[in-house]
Amino acid sequence: MNADSPTSVPGLLIGRATLLDDLRTRLERRPAVVVITGEAGVGKSRLVRELLTRTASSDSLVLVARCQEPDATIPFAPFMDALRLCRPRPGDLPPLTGALRGLLPDLAHLLPPAPPPPDDPHARHHQVLRALCALTASLGRVVLAVEDLQWADVSTAAFLRTLIAEPPPHLGLVLTARSGTLPHTDAEGIDQPPFPLRPPAHVVVAERHLSPLPVTETGAMAACLLGVQAVSEEFAERLHRWTGGLPYVIEEVLREWPDATACPGGTSGEPEVPLPASVRRLVVERLRHLSSDARRVVAAAAVLGDPAPVHLLGAVAGLDEQETRSALAAALKEGVVRAADGVYAFPYELARRAAYEAVAEPERPVLHLRAARALARCTSPLPLVRIAEHHRLAGRPAQAVRCLEAAADRAAGGGDAGTATDRYLDALRGGPTAVVRDRIALKLARVALNARTGPQVPAALRQVLDRSSLGPGPSGEIRLLLGLLLRNQSGSGLEALEEIARAVPDLLAVSTGQAARALAIIAIPSLKGWSVGEHRRLLAEAERLLPGVDEEELRSAVLANRATALALMGDPSAWDAVDDLPDSITGEAAARVHANLAGAATALGHPERARAFQSRAWQAVRTNHAPYLEAFVETTDMLTAFTRGRWTGLLERAEHAEEQYRDVPDFHAEALLVCGLLHLHTKGQTAVARRLLERAVRTTALDTGIVLTSAAAAVGRVHLAADRPAQAVQAAEGALHHVRRTGAWVWATALAPPAVQALIRDGRAGEAHCLVGELADGIARRDAPAARAALLTCRALLTTTTGAQAGTGGSDALYASAADAWAALERPYEAAYVREAWGLLLLASGAAGGRTVLHEAIAAYQDIDAVWDVLRCQRGLREHGQVTVRRPGALGYGDHLSPRERAVARLASLGLSNREIARELVLSHRTVEHHVARALRKLGVSSRTEIGSQLGL
């Protein structure tokens, strides 16, 4: 019979399964004593309940006793509560048990008559003690659990000592208490106990300390309680920090979690976890047992927050070293704090919060001020951010701002632009005086250029500019730097140019060099900027001011931006401007200018120069840690790799960059562009590619001729492959509008050939000729080899409209020249694309050599893993009656859909006809028919309308 019916909770016994099995095995070997130690909330009671459940049987009795805090405890009270529920058989009870009639009135009718009580109180106590032992022995196979023995009174301790010294043969005893307070069996194993237990040698003894859960098991328990498959690693780590891995605290926290139906994810802004009232009560109850000095030390630890040594705790608490150590000993005994490596801290963050809330409100500012002064006096290097927070909470904002500014200065001096930016922002939020605010804003604007910032930096700088407290020099510089931030990082292209232009008058009033620098910056052209003519005018103004610039750093900056602007315009003098760059350009400035020049050289068609510039940019970045510049050089390198056909492993790099650089629009757009192009060409995933390319176009801020044109060209090729020339023309129109508006024809390299091809196939040959004429005029006298190769390609494509016969010298010579030009520029994709168009033209006209040229294109595509383009060429061969040789196939997919069958089936379920599917996936009409038929058979459906449900669409 079970006097107590414990509930099994295996789902919440995370990490305890092995321990539970071990204890159950030992407890079954009677007589046995199981001793479980651990701090409050670690799960001792839950473990005991599960242990009792697993050891319970029909012929076994389970009794549970719990000790209470010894205020005015009745002797043997825990056992009285437990034994009153048992039902012993009267015939099995020795006469001595009659002495319990007064203590166990519920069992009086089952007990023998009470023997005469001794006169001596000690003798009476001993008589009751022996009677309890006799009653326990008479119960037969019994498990007695006694919990919270740290509160055991003298009578309870005496009973346990007596019971264990001569245990009944079928007794299983389970004892629990907080760490360091439990009676134990090994006098050398742990600290001095309140009372020793000395079982005979034949008694099975198991002593186990129950530790808090580690991070992984904390996450597993959270998932179990929230009813989800798993929680994120970040959430598990945060929950462990909040709770210390104590199961009770974990359960209480998640009981009050704001959205128990959703799995908590990793969020950038960590929420304020609720402090359960039960946890607050637990901590406050422990504090109540401490002396005044101990509570002062605990309050000091709560204010300091981080683990602290004795001298720091004493300084904040206002105690000497000996008083502090005595107070810590008491706090350690109560489990309020923990010690590790000479420092003391709370076992978990919520315990610290509860202790902090227990500090009287008027006392907190005093303690925070002491903490700030103690940290400034006792620690090195100075924890400036922590000191600033203590000053803020002490009601001293000026001192807090001063510390945050110093922390930012230190980070900036160490090259950590991101941390410096955050600290300057914190200082501005602290409400500094006008003079301090303006000084910090200028520092923030300077350092934020090399950090990957969010919108909060421009917003903070605008607020300072709106205060009108700045003189023209600081105002102009901040506005200039704000414009650079908007240009480089926020996605506000034209707004950035206009902000910098507004800075020029203020800068001219105080610094010719700063004004020249601002003009040179906005002289750098972009497809979303002003016309090339306007950028040239601004550059000329900067050049006019240059002789009056004496500061070497500013002069170098103007010259670097001048070289960049000329290179992006395709001006032949750009490389002389590069040669004029001073040797003093090093570090971050060198990384920036060389990355710009590498991108320009790649776009213009100067591969050797691009390699040299890129190498210098990487060298500068590796010696100067600046997250923004690292992202700049990386995305430039990815674009160069794609252009040169170095596609192996590039998609993984681009996907990583797309994830990493989402806070910098232009870098994010370039990563999206490379992802989209590779999904198209290497995987044939046209729908995925188009989504990525559209996002790239929406994301880019000030595109320097790469994103808009390349994305439009790729989408146009998708439409052309699907025989949709009108849509291909439409895809090109937006980017062409920007090219025409700005006059930046050197950036039409990727766009012009597919745009001309689309116009021709859409029956608009006249417009195609006009476009080629615009391109020729736009790149005249420009140093743009890639644009000239594109012009050759366009002229070759136009031969289909001029009556030139395929196979004649004119047409073939143009195609051959274009292919050779692209090959010389190390652009294998464009060279293969020219050969594809050339081969298809020859096949269409019946001229010799078409098959050979198209196979050359296929081989070139295969070299760079352009799978989609290979399939398009093979379809072209089939459409002209040329048999393509298939390689030996892989093993079949049996009754499962192959990837190609699944792609065809998905489009069929959307209502596309076989011909439309063929155009979309670059397949033949007959191939699509076969794929649809096999998909219907494998899915076990009879019509295309049923496919979607079978695919889970």
Backbone hydrogen bonds, N-H to C=O, Kabsch-Sander energy under -0.5 kcal/mol:
donor,donor_aa,acceptor,acceptor_aa,energy
3,A,1,M,-0.6
3,A,62,V,-1.2
4,D,62,V,-1.0
12,L,9,V,-1.6
13,L,10,P,-1.3
14,I,12,L,-0.8
16,R,13,L,-1.7
20,L,16,R,-2.8
21,D,17,A,-2.3
22,D,18,T,-2.1
23,L,19,L,-2.6
24,R,20,L,-2.5
25,T,21,D,-2.0
26,R,22,D,-2.0
27,L,23,L,-2.7
28,E,24,R,-1.3
29,R,26,R,-1.1
30,R,28,E,-1.3
32,A,171,L,-1.9
33,V,204,V,-3.2
34,V,173,L,-3.4
35,V,33,V,-0.5
35,V,206,A,-3.4
36,I,34,V,-0.5
36,I,175,L,-2.9
37,T,35,V,-0.5
37,T,208,R,-2.7
38,G,177,A,-0.8
42,V,39,E,-1.8
47,L,43,G,-2.2
48,V,44,K,-2.5
49,R,45,S,-2.5
50,E,46,R,-2.1
51,L,47,L,-2.5
52,L,48,V,-3.0
53,T,49,R,-2.1
54,R,50,E,-2.2
55,T,51,L,-1.4
56,A,52,L,-1.0
60,S,57,S,-1.4
61,L,141,R,-2.4
63,L,61,L,-0.5
63,L,143,V,-3.1
65,A,145,A,-3.7
67,C,147,E,-2.5
71,D,69,E,-2.4
77,A,74,I,-2.0
79,F,76,F,-0.5
80,M,76,F,-2.1
81,D,77,A,-2.1
82,A,78,P,-1.4
83,L,79,F,-3.2
84,R,80,M,-1.6
85,L,82,A,-1.1
86,C,83,L,-1.5
92,D,89,R,-2.1
93,L,90,P,-1.4
97,T,94,P,-1.7
98,G,95,P,-2.1
99,A,96,L,-1.9
100,L,97,T,-2.0
101,R,98,G,-1.8
104,L,100,L,-2.8
107,L,104,L,-1.6
108,A,105,P,-0.9
110,L,107,L,-2.0
111,L,107,L,-1.2
124,R,120,D,-2.6
125,H,121,P,-2.4
126,H,122,H,-2.4
127,Q,123,A,-2.5
128,V,124,R,-2.2
129,L,125,H,-2.2
130,R,126,H,-2.6
131,A,127,Q,-2.2
132,L,128,V,-2.4
133,C,129,L,-1.9
134,A,130,R,-2.4
135,L,131,A,-2.6
136,T,132,L,-2.5
137,A,133,C,-2.3
138,S,134,A,-1.9
139,L,135,L,-0.7
139,L,136,T,-1.0
140,G,137,A,-1.2
142,V,140,G,-0.9
142,V,170,H,-1.5
143,V,61,L,-3.2
144,L,172,G,-2.9
145,A,63,L,-3.0
145,A,143,V,-0.6
146,V,144,L,-0.5
146,V,174,V,-3.2
147,E,65,A,-2.7
147,E,145,A,-0.5
149,L,176,T,-2.7
151,W,148,D,-1.9
152,A,149,L,-1.8
157,A,153,D,-2.4
158,A,154,V,-2.4
159,F,155,S,-2.5
160,L,156,T,-2.4
161,R,157,A,-2.4
162,T,158,A,-2.4
163,L,159,F,-2.9
164,I,160,L,-2.5
165,A,161,R,-1.9
166,E,162,T,-1.5
171,L,168,P,-1.6
172,G,142,V,-2.3
173,L,32,A,-2.9
174,V,144,L,-2.7
175,L,34,V,-3.1
176,T,146,V,-2.0
177,A,36,I,-1.5
181,T,178,R,-1.9
182,L,178,R,-0.5
187,A,185,T,-0.6
189,G,186,D,-1.5
190,I,186,D,-0.8
197,L,184,H,-2.6
203,V,200,P,-1.5
204,V,31,P,-2.4
206,A,33,V,-2.4
208,R,35,V,-3.2
208,R,206,A,-0.5
210,L,37,T,-3.2
210,L,208,R,-0.5
211,S,209,H,-0.7
213,L,245,G,-3.0
218,T,214,P,-2.1
219,G,215,V,-2.4
220,A,216,T,-1.9
221,M,217,E,-2.3
222,A,218,T,-2.2
223,A,219,G,-2.4
224,C,220,A,-2.0
225,L,221,M,-2.6
226,L,222,A,-2.5
227,G,223,A,-0.9
228,V,223,A,-2.2
232,S,264,P,-1.0
236,A,232,S,-2.3
237,E,233,E,-2.4
238,R,234,E,-2.3
239,L,235,F,-3.1
240,H,236,A,-2.1
241,R,237,E,-2.0
242,W,238,R,-2.4
243,T,239,L,-2.4
244,G,240,H,-2.6
246,L,243,T,-1.4
248,Y,41,G,-2.3
250,I,246,L,-2.6
251,E,247,P,-2.7
252,E,248,Y,-2.2
253,V,249,V,-2.7
254,L,250,I,-2.5
255,R,251,E,-1.5
256,E,252,E,-0.9
256,E,253,V,-0.9
257,W,254,L,-1.0
262,A,259,D,-1.3
267,T,265,G,-0.9
270,E,268,S,-0.9
273,V,271,P,-0.9
280,R,276,P,-2.1
281,R,277,A,-2.7
282,L,278,S,-2.1
283,V,279,V,-2.1
284,V,280,R,-2.8
285,E,281,R,-2.5
286,R,282,L,-1.4
287,L,283,V,-2.3
288,R,284,V,-1.8
289,H,285,E,-0.6
289,H,286,R,-1.1
290,L,287,L,-1.7
295,R,291,S,-2.3
296,R,292,S,-1.9
297,V,293,D,-2.1
298,V,294,A,-2.3
299,A,295,R,-2.4
300,A,296,R,-2.1
301,A,297,V,-2.4
302,A,298,V,-2.4
303,V,299,A,-2.2
304,L,300,A,-2.6
305,G,301,A,-2.2
306,D,304,L,-2.0
308,A,344,Y,-2.2
313,L,309,P,-2.1
314,G,310,V,-2.7
315,A,311,H,-1.9
316,V,312,L,-1.9
317,A,313,L,-2.5
318,G,314,G,-1.9
319,L,314,G,-2.0
324,T,320,D,-2.4
325,R,321,E,-2.6
326,S,322,Q,-2.3
327,A,323,E,-2.2
328,L,324,T,-2.5
329,A,325,R,-2.2
330,A,326,S,-1.7
331,A,327,A,-2.2
332,L,328,L,-2.8
333,K,329,A,-2.1
334,E,330,A,-1.8
335,G,332,L,-1.1
336,V,331,A,-2.3
337,V,331,A,-0.8
338,R,345,A,-3.3
340,A,343,V,-2.4
343,V,340,A,-1.6
344,Y,308,A,-2.7
345,A,338,R,-2.0
349,E,241,R,-2.4
350,L,242,W,-2.5
351,A,348,Y,-0.6
352,R,348,Y,-1.5
353,R,349,E,-2.3
354,A,350,L,-2.3
355,A,351,A,-2.3
356,Y,352,R,-2.6
357,E,353,R,-2.6
358,A,354,A,-1.1
359,V,356,Y,-1.4
363,E,360,A,-1.3
364,R,360,A,-1.0
364,R,361,E,-0.8
366,V,362,P,-0.5
367,L,363,E,-2.1
368,H,364,R,-2.7
369,L,365,P,-2.2
370,R,366,V,-2.2
371,A,367,L,-2.6
372,A,368,H,-2.6
373,R,369,L,-2.3
374,A,370,R,-2.8
375,L,371,A,-2.7
376,A,372,A,-2.0
377,R,373,R,-1.5
378,C,374,A,-2.7
379,T,375,L,-1.5
384,L,382,L,-2.0
387,I,383,P,-2.6
388,A,384,L,-2.5
389,E,385,V,-2.1
390,H,386,R,-2.1
391,H,387,I,-2.3
392,R,388,A,-2.4
393,L,389,E,-2.4
394,A,390,H,-1.4
395,G,392,R,-1.5
396,R,391,H,-2.9
400,A,396,R,-1.7
401,V,397,P,-2.7
402,R,398,A,-2.2
403,C,399,Q,-2.1
404,L,400,A,-2.3
405,E,401,V,-2.6
406,A,402,R,-2.0
407,A,403,C,-2.4
408,A,404,L,-2.4
409,D,405,E,-2.7
410,R,406,A,-2.3
411,A,407,A,-2.1
412,A,408,A,-2.9
413,G,409,D,-2.5
414,G,410,R,-1.3
415,G,412,A,-1.5
416,D,411,A,-2.6
417,A,415,G,-1.3
420,A,416,D,-2.2
421,T,417,A,-2.4
422,D,418,G,-2.0
423,R,419,T,-2.4
424,Y,420,A,-2.5
425,L,421,T,-2.2
426,D,422,D,-2.3
427,A,423,R,-2.3
428,L,424,Y,-2.3
429,R,425,L,-2.1
430,G,426,D,-0.8
430,G,427,A,-0.7
431,G,428,L,-1.2
437,R,433,T,-3.3
438,D,434,A,-2.4
439,R,435,V,-1.9
440,I,436,V,-2.7
441,A,437,R,-2.6
442,L,438,D,-1.8
443,K,439,R,-1.8
444,L,440,I,-2.9
445,A,441,A,-2.6
446,R,442,L,-1.9
447,V,443,K,-2.3
448,A,444,L,-2.4
449,L,445,A,-0.6
450,N,447,V,-1.4
451,A,448,A,-1.6
453,T,451,A,-1.2
457,V,454,G,-1.1
459,A,455,P,-1.9
460,A,456,Q,-2.2
461,L,457,V,-2.4
462,R,458,P,-2.4
463,Q,459,A,-1.9
464,V,460,A,-1.7
465,L,461,L,-2.4
466,D,462,R,-2.5
467,R,463,Q,-0.7
467,R,464,V,-0.9
468,S,465,L,-1.2
469,S,464,V,-0.5
475,S,471,G,-2.5
476,G,472,P,-2.5
477,E,473,G,-2.4
478,I,474,P,-2.9
479,R,475,S,-2.5
480,L,476,G,-2.4
481,L,477,E,-2.8
482,L,478,I,-2.7
483,G,479,R,-2.3
484,L,480,L,-2.0
485,L,481,L,-2.4
486,L,482,L,-2.6
487,R,483,G,-2.5
488,N,484,L,-3.0
489,Q,485,L,-2.8
490,S,485,L,-1.1
490,S,486,L,-0.5
491,G,486,L,-0.7
492,S,486,L,-1.2
493,G,491,G,-0.9
496,A,492,S,-1.6
497,L,493,G,-1.8
498,E,494,L,-2.6
499,E,495,E,-2.0
500,I,496,A,-2.2
501,A,497,L,-2.4
502,R,498,E,-2.0
503,A,499,E,-0.8
503,A,500,I,-0.7
504,V,500,I,-0.9
504,V,501,A,-0.8
506,D,502,R,-0.5
507,L,503,A,-2.3
508,L,504,V,-2.8
509,A,505,P,-1.3
510,V,506,D,-0.5
510,V,507,L,-1.3
511,S,507,L,-3.7
515,A,511,S,-2.0
516,A,512,T,-2.7
517,R,513,G,-2.4
518,A,514,Q,-2.5
519,L,515,A,-2.4
520,A,516,A,-2.4
521,I,517,R,-2.0
522,I,518,A,-2.1
523,A,519,L,-0.7
524,I,521,I,-1.5
527,L,703,D,-3.6
529,G,526,S,-1.4
532,V,742,T,-3.3
535,H,531,S,-2.1
536,R,532,V,-2.4
537,R,533,G,-2.0
538,L,534,E,-2.2
539,L,535,H,-2.1
540,A,536,R,-2.4
541,E,537,R,-1.9
542,A,538,L,-2.0
543,E,539,L,-2.6
544,R,540,A,-2.0
545,L,541,E,-1.6
546,L,542,A,-1.2
548,G,545,L,-1.7
549,V,546,L,-2.0
550,D,548,G,-0.8
555,R,551,E,-2.6
556,S,552,E,-2.5
557,A,553,E,-2.0
558,V,554,L,-2.5
559,L,555,R,-2.4
560,A,556,S,-2.5
561,N,557,A,-2.4
562,R,558,V,-2.4
563,A,559,L,-2.3
564,T,560,A,-2.1
565,A,561,N,-2.7
566,L,562,R,-2.5
567,A,563,A,-2.2
568,L,564,T,-2.6
569,M,565,A,-1.7
570,G,566,L,-0.5
570,G,567,A,-1.2
571,D,566,L,-2.6
574,A,571,D,-2.1
575,W,572,P,-0.6
577,A,573,S,-2.0
578,V,574,A,-2.0
579,D,575,W,-2.0
580,D,576,D,-1.4
581,L,578,V,-1.6
585,I,582,P,-1.4
586,T,584,S,-1.0
589,A,586,T,-1.0
590,A,586,T,-0.9
591,A,587,G,-2.2
592,R,588,E,-2.3
593,V,589,A,-2.4
594,H,590,A,-2.4
595,A,591,A,-1.9
596,N,592,R,-2.2
597,L,593,V,-2.4
598,A,594,H,-2.3
599,G,595,A,-2.3
600,A,596,N,-2.3
601,A,597,L,-2.8
602,T,598,A,-2.2
603,A,599,G,-2.3
604,L,600,A,-2.6
605,G,601,A,-1.8
606,H,601,A,-2.9
610,A,606,H,-2.6
611,R,607,P,-2.3
612,A,608,E,-2.0
613,F,609,R,-2.8
614,Q,610,A,-2.5
615,S,611,R,-2.3
616,R,612,A,-1.9
617,A,613,F,-2.3
618,W,614,Q,-2.5
619,Q,615,S,-2.2
620,A,616,R,-2.2
621,V,617,A,-2.3
622,R,618,W,-2.4
623,T,619,Q,-0.8
624,N,621,V,-1.0
626,A,624,N,-1.0
628,Y,450,N,-1.1
630,E,626,A,-2.4
631,A,627,P,-2.2
632,F,628,Y,-2.1
633,V,629,L,-2.7
634,E,630,E,-2.2
635,T,631,A,-2.4
636,T,632,F,-2.0
637,D,633,V,-2.2
638,M,634,E,-2.1
639,L,635,T,-2.2
640,T,636,T,-2.1
641,A,637,D,-2.4
642,F,638,M,-2.3
643,T,639,L,-2.4
644,R,640,T,-2.1
645,G,642,F,-1.5
646,R,641,A,-2.5
647,W,645,G,-1.5
650,L,647,W,-1.9
651,L,647,W,-0.6
653,R,649,G,-1.4
654,A,650,L,-2.8
655,E,651,L,-2.7
656,H,652,E,-2.1
657,A,653,R,-2.6
658,E,654,A,-2.7
659,E,655,E,-1.6
660,Q,656,H,-2.3
661,Y,657,A,-2.8
662,R,659,E,-0.6
664,V,661,Y,-1.7
668,H,664,V,-2.8
669,A,665,P,-2.9
670,E,666,D,-2.0
671,A,667,F,-2.2
672,L,668,H,-2.5
673,L,669,A,-2.4
674,V,670,E,-2.2
675,C,671,A,-2.4
676,G,672,L,-2.8
677,L,673,L,-2.7
678,L,674,V,-2.3
679,H,675,C,-2.5
680,L,676,G,-1.7
681,H,677,L,-2.8
682,T,678,L,-2.2
683,K,678,L,-0.7
684,G,680,L,-1.3
685,Q,679,H,-2.4
686,T,684,G,-1.5
689,A,685,Q,-2.7
690,R,686,T,-2.5
691,R,687,A,-1.9
692,L,688,V,-2.2
693,L,689,A,-2.7
694,E,690,R,-2.5
695,R,691,R,-2.0
696,A,692,L,-2.1
697,V,693,L,-2.1
698,R,694,E,-2.1
699,T,695,R,-1.8
700,T,696,A,-2.2
705,G,703,D,-0.9
710,S,706,I,-2.2
711,A,707,V,-2.6
712,A,708,L,-2.1
713,A,709,T,-2.3
714,A,710,S,-2.2
715,V,711,A,-2.5
716,G,712,A,-2.3
717,R,713,A,-2.0
718,V,714,A,-1.9
719,H,715,V,-2.1
720,L,716,G,-2.4
721,A,717,R,-2.6
722,A,718,V,-1.4
723,D,720,L,-1.7
724,R,719,H,-3.0
728,A,724,R,-1.8
729,V,725,P,-2.4
730,Q,726,A,-2.1
731,A,727,Q,-2.3
732,A,728,A,-1.3
733,E,729,V,-1.2
734,G,730,Q,-0.7
736,L,732,A,-2.4
737,H,733,E,-2.3
738,H,734,G,-1.5
739,V,735,A,-2.2
740,R,736,L,-2.9
741,R,737,H,-2.6
742,T,738,H,-2.4
743,G,739,V,-2.2
744,A,739,V,-0.7
745,W,743,G,-1.7
747,W,744,A,-1.6
748,A,745,W,-1.8
752,A,748,A,-2.7
755,A,751,L,-2.0
756,V,752,A,-2.8
757,Q,753,P,-2.6
758,A,754,P,-2.4
759,L,755,A,-2.3
760,I,756,V,-2.4
761,R,757,Q,-2.3
762,D,758,A,-1.5
763,G,760,I,-1.6
764,R,759,L,-3.2
768,A,764,R,-1.7
769,H,765,A,-2.4
770,C,766,G,-2.1
771,L,767,E,-2.5
772,V,768,A,-2.2
773,G,769,H,-2.2
774,E,770,C,-2.5
775,L,771,L,-2.4
776,A,772,V,-2.5
777,D,773,G,-2.5
778,G,774,E,-2.6
779,I,775,L,-1.7
780,A,776,A,-0.5
780,A,777,D,-0.7
782,R,779,I,-2.1
783,D,570,G,-3.7
784,A,782,R,-1.3
786,A,604,L,-3.4
788,R,784,A,-1.9
789,A,785,P,-2.1
790,A,786,A,-2.2
791,L,787,A,-2.1
792,L,788,R,-2.3
793,T,789,A,-2.2
794,C,790,A,-2.6
795,R,791,L,-2.5
796,A,792,L,-2.2
797,L,793,T,-2.3
798,L,794,C,-1.9
799,T,795,R,-0.5
799,T,796,A,-1.2
800,T,797,L,-1.3
801,T,798,L,-2.2
802,T,798,L,-0.6
804,A,799,T,-0.7
808,T,805,Q,-2.0
812,D,808,T,-2.0
813,A,809,G,-2.3
814,L,810,G,-2.0
815,Y,811,S,-2.4
816,A,812,D,-2.8
817,S,813,A,-2.7
818,A,814,L,-2.6
819,A,815,Y,-2.8
820,D,816,A,-2.5
821,A,817,S,-2.4
822,W,818,A,-2.3
823,A,819,A,-2.2
824,A,820,D,-2.5
825,L,821,A,-1.3
826,E,823,A,-1.6
827,R,822,W,-2.1
831,A,827,R,-1.9
832,A,828,P,-2.3
833,Y,829,Y,-2.5
834,V,830,E,-2.1
835,R,831,A,-1.9
836,E,832,A,-2.4
837,A,833,Y,-2.2
838,W,834,V,-2.6
839,G,835,R,-3.1
840,L,836,E,-2.5
841,L,837,A,-1.9
842,L,838,W,-2.3
843,L,839,G,-2.5
844,A,840,L,-2.5
845,S,841,L,-1.7
846,G,842,L,-0.8
846,G,843,L,-0.6
847,A,842,L,-1.7
850,G,847,A,-0.9
853,V,849,G,-2.5
854,L,850,G,-2.5
855,H,851,R,-2.3
856,E,852,T,-1.9
857,A,853,V,-2.0
858,I,854,L,-2.4
859,A,855,H,-2.5
860,A,856,E,-2.1
861,Y,857,A,-2.6
862,Q,858,I,-2.8
863,D,859,A,-1.8
864,I,860,A,-0.9
864,I,861,Y,-0.8
865,D,862,Q,-1.1
866,A,861,Y,-2.8
867,V,865,D,-1.7
868,W,681,H,-2.2
869,D,681,H,-0.5
870,V,866,A,-1.9
871,L,867,V,-2.4
872,R,868,W,-1.7
873,C,869,D,-2.2
874,Q,870,V,-2.6
875,R,871,L,-2.2
876,G,872,R,-2.0
877,L,873,C,-2.2
878,R,874,Q,-2.2
879,E,875,R,-2.6
880,H,876,G,-1.0
880,H,877,L,-0.6
881,G,878,R,-1.9
882,Q,877,L,-3.2
883,V,881,G,-0.5
896,H,893,Y,-2.3
902,R,898,S,-2.7
903,A,899,P,-2.1
904,V,900,R,-2.4
905,A,901,E,-2.8
906,R,902,R,-2.4
907,L,903,A,-1.8
908,A,904,V,-2.4
909,S,905,A,-2.2
910,L,906,R,-0.9
911,G,908,A,-1.5
912,L,907,L,-1.8
917,I,913,S,-2.5
918,A,914,N,-2.3
919,R,915,R,-2.0
920,E,916,E,-2.2
921,L,917,I,-2.5
922,V,918,A,-0.8
923,L,918,A,-2.3
928,V,924,S,-2.0
929,E,925,H,-1.9
930,H,926,R,-2.1
931,H,927,T,-2.4
932,V,928,V,-2.7
933,A,929,E,-2.3
934,R,930,H,-2.4
935,A,931,H,-2.4
936,L,932,V,-2.4
937,R,933,A,-2.0
938,K,934,R,-2.9
939,L,935,A,-2.3
940,G,936,L,-0.9
940,G,937,R,-0.5
941,V,936,L,-1.9
946,E,943,S,-1.3
947,I,944,R,-1.3
948,G,944,R,-0.5
950,Q,946,E,-1.2
951,L,947,I,-2.0
952,G,948,G,-0.6
952,G,949,S,-0.5
953,L,948,G,-2.9
